[in-house]
Amino acid sequence: MQHNKTNLQLIKNKYQSHTYHLVDQSPWPILISWTLFFMAIGAVLYMHGYNNGGLLLNLGFFLTSAVMYFWLSDIHIEGSFLGNHTKEVKNGLMIGFILFVISEVFAFISVFWAYFHSSIVPSVEIGGYWPPLGIVPLNPFSIPLLNTFLLLSSGAFITYGHHAFIAGKRVFTINSFFMTVVLAVVFTLFQYIEYTDSSFSIADSVFGTTFYASTGLHGFHVIVGTIFIFIGFLRIINYNVTKQGHLGIETGILYWHFVDIVWLFLFIAVYFWGSN
């Protein structure tokens, strides 16, 4: 059945009068909206201590991951085997991804806005000091500085890997992507250690709220970017991409550099300036 569908799609592409891809009907958008809904409800129930909240959260996460796998598999088939991703389609996808990154930039701007609003002119409710009295900020020259080195090194590795991929140096490409994933995982591990050793929580005044909101949002993006790069790594190993057609690799690298840049602002503003 799938083979016949593929043949029909190839025939359709042959006689198509335009270079744009009209997406076929798919069950994945509506399904992922429901799985995300389950995951959100489960997260709220879990945070408020309700029974089976964690079960619903884990179920929603599992179902969301499964739907994403099947959805991305269909996109991979459309682009790699059916030839639907023409130059115009790729340009549209890249523009859409850039707009997505811009929306992420504004999400971080909102968090930084909240941080500077409270830190530049501390209110009387927190004693007129920043950090507020009783809060012991983290040492920026311990784990934060190490994580800065790890994340910037990962950005250098992924850039080198991209150039090696275009140059046809397969071994260097695989090694560079692998090192990027390893450094990203180590970064996340140290972030977890930092959180567990911290003397304040997200409930400790506006300092704790803005600290965990900003670094936590960035940490979530690091995890997403790590998955992004890891999938690209697997596709390179399996010869699923070429240097003429590797839009997924390019968007993953763009996303990772965005994560790097945001971390530099976080380190300077939240860790270094905010602790003095």
N, C-alpha and C positions, 0 to 999 in steps of 0.2 A: 504494500500500500504506500509506504514511504518512498519506495523507489519510483512508483508511478507518479507520485506527486512531484518528485524532483524532476522527472522528465517533462512533465507538463509545464513546470516553472521555467525550465530551460527553453522550451518551445515558445513560451510567452515572451521571454526576454529577447529572443531572436527577432520577433516581429513587432517589438515595442517601438513606438514612434518617438519616444523621449528618453532622456538619460536619468530620469528620477525614479526612485523606488517607491511604489505605492504599497504600503505595508499590508500584508494579508491579515485576515481576522485572527486574533490570538486570545486565548483565555488568560494569559499571564497578568495583564494589567489589573483586571478585576480581582483575580485571586490574590495578588500581592497586596491589594488594598485591604482585603479581609485579614490576611495574615499579619500585616502591620497593626491593624486594629486590635487583634487578639494580643499581640505582643505589648502594645501600649497599655491595654486594660490589665494585663498580667503584671506589668511593671508597677502600675499604680496600686494594685491589690497587694503585691509583694512588699512595697515600701510602707504600706499601712498595716502590715502584719496580718492580713486576712488569710484564711486557710486556702490552700491550693493556688495562691497567687504565684508562687514560684513555678508550679507545674504549668500554669497557663503561659507564663513568661517564656519558659524553655520551649514549650510547644510552639508558640508563636515564632520564636527565633528559628527553630528547626524548619517549620513550614516556609518561613520567609527565605531561608537559605536554599531550600529545595526549589522553590519557585524561581529564585534568581538563577539557579544552576540551569534549569530547563529553558528559561527565557534567554539567557546569554548563549546557550547552546544553539538555539534557533537563530540568533543574530550571527553567530559564527558560521552556521551553514549558509545563511543568506549572503554573507560577505565572501566566504572562502570557496564555496562550491557552486552557488547559483549565480554568482557574478552580479549581484544586485548593488553592490557598493561601488558605483562608478565614481569618477572624479568629482562630479557635482554633489553626489551623496556624501562623500567623504568631507568635502568642504562644509556642507551643512552640518554634519556631525561635529566637526571641529569647532565651528562657530557656536553650536549649541553647548558644547563642553566648556568653551571659554566663558559663555554667559553664566553657566553653572558655577564656575570658579569665581566669577565676579559676585554672584549671590553669596557664596561662601565668605568672600572678603567682607561683605557688609554684615554678615553674621558675627564675625570676629570684631568688626568695628563697634558693634553694639555692646559687646562684652568689654572691650577696652574703654568705651565711653563710660560705662558704669564704674569701672575701676578708677579712672582718672577723676570722675565726678566726685568720688568719695575720698580720694587720696590727696589731691592737690589742695583742697580746702576742707579738711576734716570738720565735721559738724560737732556741735556740743554734745550730741547724744553718744558719741564715741570718745569723748574727752578732749576733742580738739587735737588729737595726736594721730600720726600714722607711722607705723602700725599702731592700732589702738593699745591702750594699756592692758597688760596681761597676755598679749600675743607675742610669742617668740618666733620671728620669721625664720625661714630656712636659710642656711648658709649658701649663698649663690656660687661659691667657689668649691663646693663639694660635688654632690650628684648633679645639680643643674649644669655646672661647667662641663662635667664629663659627658652628660647627655648632649650638650651642644657640640662637642667634638664628635660624638658618635653620629649625630644626625647630619652634620656638615660632611663628614666622611662618606656617609651613605649617599648623599647627593653627588659627591665627586665620583663615586663608584658607578652610580647609575648613568651619569653623563658619559663616562668613559665607556661603559658597556654599550650605550646607544651608538657612539661613534664606531666602536669595534664591530657592532652588528652591521652598520651601513658599509663598513670596509670589508665585510665578509670574514672577519676573524671570529670564528664560532667559539673557540675555547675561551678566549678573552671575554667574549660576551657572556657566556654562561657563568664564568667565575665572577664577573662583576655583578651580575644580577643576583647571584647567590650571596655574595658578600653584602649587598644592599639589604636583602631580606634578613640576614643574620644580624646586622647592625640595628635594623628596625626592631627586631624581636628583643635584642638586648636593651635598647632604649626603653621599650615598654616595660620590661622587667625592672629596670632601675626606677622608672616612674612609679611602679607599684611599691617598690621598697621605700621610696620617698614618701608616699602617701601613708604607709603603715607606720613609719617612724616619725611622722609629723606630730607636733605637740598641740595642734589645733584641728578642728573639723570644719565642715562646711557650715555648721550652725553657729560658729564662733564669730559673731559680728559680721559686718559687711566685708571685712578683710578676708575671712574664711570663705564667704560666699563667692566673692569675685575671684579669689585665688583658684578655688576648685572649679568654678564655672569656666574660667579661661583655660587653665591647664588641662582640665578634664575634656573640654571640647576639642582641644588640640590633640589630646591622647586618643580620642575617638577617631579623629582624622588620620592619625598615624596608623591605627589598626586597619582602617579602610584602605589606606594607601599601601600598606604591607600586603594585604590580600590582592590588591590591584597589581603590584609588582610581581607577586608570587605566581599569579595566573599567567602573566606575560612570560615569566621564567619557564613555566611548564610548556607554553605554546612554542617557545624557541626550541626547547629540547625536542619537542615532537614535530618540528619542522612545519608548524601551522602558520607561520608568517614569513614574509619575504621583505627585503629592503625596499621594494616598491610598494608594498601594501602591509603596513604595520601600524595602522591608526590607533589600535588599542594600546600598543606599546608607547606611542608618542603621548597619548592622553594620560597614561599612567605616570610617565616621567614628568609631564607638566604638573600633574597633581602633587607629585612628590616634592618638586621644587617649591610649590606653593606652601606645603607643610614646613619645609626648611625655613622659608622666609618668615612665616608666622612665628616659628619658634625663636628666631632672633629677636623679634619685637617682644615676645614674652620674656625671654631671658633678661633683656635690658630693662624693660619697664617693670615687670612683676617681681623678678628675682633680685636683680641688682639694685635698681632705684628704689623699689618698694621695701627693701630690707634696711635702708639707710635712713 
